[in-house]
Amino acid sequence: MIPEVNIWAVLLATASSMVIGAIWYAKPVFGRYWMKAAGHTDETTQSGATLAIVVTVVVSFVTAGVLAGAAAIAQAFYGGNFPANTLLTGLILWAGFTAARMITHDAFDRRPRGLTVLNLAHELVTILVMALIIGLFGISAL
């Protein structure tokens, strides 16, 4: 059984991911630190940027869809407040999949801890904003 999701919420959550990333990694915010910690220059960030953006949109859509589906399943099982359940589901999925896997990969890649923390915080904010949007829109399509 495929859970019912609100496609408009998924699309808006996908867009929110792009907005959050653009702000988070902007040079005046965390962009300068990220570039230094990741070993990027202005030139390396421009090369292949279009492909990276397309990949990010697709992956963000998948993430928002999975989050919406998991939240719908949690809602059917637990009942109660859908926005709260969606936020909790997002937090649990972030901790169990995103954070756990990123920490493992970054440890083996020997990435700077600060870079891992920066990227984990970005992912947490992204997932929680996606969850808030999905939770506020509800399960049924408009």
C-alpha positions in Angstrom: 0.0 0.0 0.0 1.3 3.4 -1.0 0.4 6.1 1.5 -1.6 9.1 0.4 0.5 12.3 0.1 -0.2 15.8 -0.8 1.7 16.5 -4.0 1.5 20.3 -3.5 3.1 19.9 -0.1 5.8 17.7 -1.6 6.5 20.3 -4.3 6.6 23.2 -1.9 8.9 21.2 0.5 11.2 20.5 -2.5 11.4 24.2 -3.3 12.0 25.0 0.4 15.1 22.8 0.3 16.5 24.8 -2.6 15.8 28.1 -0.8 17.4 26.9 2.5 20.5 25.6 0.7 20.9 28.9 -1.2 20.8 30.9 2.0 22.7 28.4 4.2 25.7 28.1 1.8 25.7 31.7 0.7 29.1 33.3 1.3 27.8 35.8 3.9 26.2 33.0 5.9 28.2 29.7 6.0 29.5 29.7 2.4 33.0 30.9 3.0 33.5 28.4 5.8 32.0 25.6 3.7 34.2 26.4 0.8 37.4 26.4 2.9 36.5 23.2 4.9 35.5 21.3 1.7 38.5 22.5 -0.2 36.5 24.5 -2.8 37.3 27.7 -4.6 35.1 30.0 -6.6 36.1 28.1 -9.8 35.4 24.6 -8.4 32.0 25.6 -7.2 31.1 26.9 -10.7 32.2 23.9 -12.5 29.3 21.4 -12.7 27.0 23.6 -10.8 24.0 23.0 -13.2 24.2 19.2 -12.8 24.5 19.6 -9.0 21.4 21.8 -8.9 19.4 19.3 -11.0 20.5 16.4 -8.8 19.6 18.4 -5.7 16.1 19.1 -7.0 15.5 15.5 -7.8 16.9 14.2 -4.5 15.0 16.9 -2.6 11.8 15.8 -4.3 12.5 12.2 -3.3 13.2 13.2 0.3 10.0 15.3 0.5 8.0 12.4 -1.0 9.4 9.8 1.4 9.0 12.2 4.4 5.3 12.8 3.4 4.7 9.1 3.0 6.4 8.2 6.3 4.4 11.0 8.0 1.2 9.6 6.6 2.0 6.1 7.9 2.9 7.5 11.3 -0.3 9.5 11.4 -2.4 6.5 10.5 -0.7 4.4 13.2 -0.5 7.0 16.0 -3.3 9.5 15.2 -3.2 12.9 16.9 -1.7 16.1 15.6 -0.4 15.7 12.0 2.0 18.7 12.0 3.6 17.5 15.3 3.8 13.9 14.1 5.3 15.0 10.8 8.0 17.1 12.7 8.8 14.1 14.9 8.9 11.8 11.9 11.3 14.1 10.2 13.6 14.3 13.2 13.7 10.6 13.6 14.4 10.0 9.9 17.1 12.7 10.0 18.8 11.1 13.1 18.5 7.5 11.9 19.4 7.9 8.2 20.9 11.3 7.4 22.9 12.0 10.5 24.0 8.4 11.1 25.1 7.8 7.5 26.7 11.2 7.1 28.8 10.9 10.3 30.0 7.5 9.2 31.0 8.6 5.7 32.6 11.8 6.9 34.6 9.8 9.5 36.0 7.5 6.8 36.6 10.5 4.5 38.3 12.3 7.3 36.4 15.4 6.7 36.7 18.2 9.3 34.3 17.8 12.1 33.1 21.4 11.6 32.1 20.6 8.0 30.2 17.5 9.2 28.4 19.6 11.9 27.6 22.4 9.3 26.2 19.9 6.8 24.2 18.0 9.5 22.7 21.2 10.8 21.7 22.2 7.2 20.1 18.8 6.7 18.2 19.1 10.0 16.9 22.5 9.2 15.9 21.4 5.7 14.1 18.3 6.9 12.3 20.1 9.7 11.1 22.9 7.3 10.0 20.2 4.8 8.1 18.5 7.7 6.5 21.7 8.8 5.3 22.4 5.3 4.0 18.8 4.8 2.4 18.8 8.2 0.6 22.1 7.7 -0.7 21.1 4.2 -2.1 17.8 5.6 -2.4 14.4 3.9 -5.0 14.9 1.2 -4.2 16.6 -2.0 -5.8 20.0 -2.5 
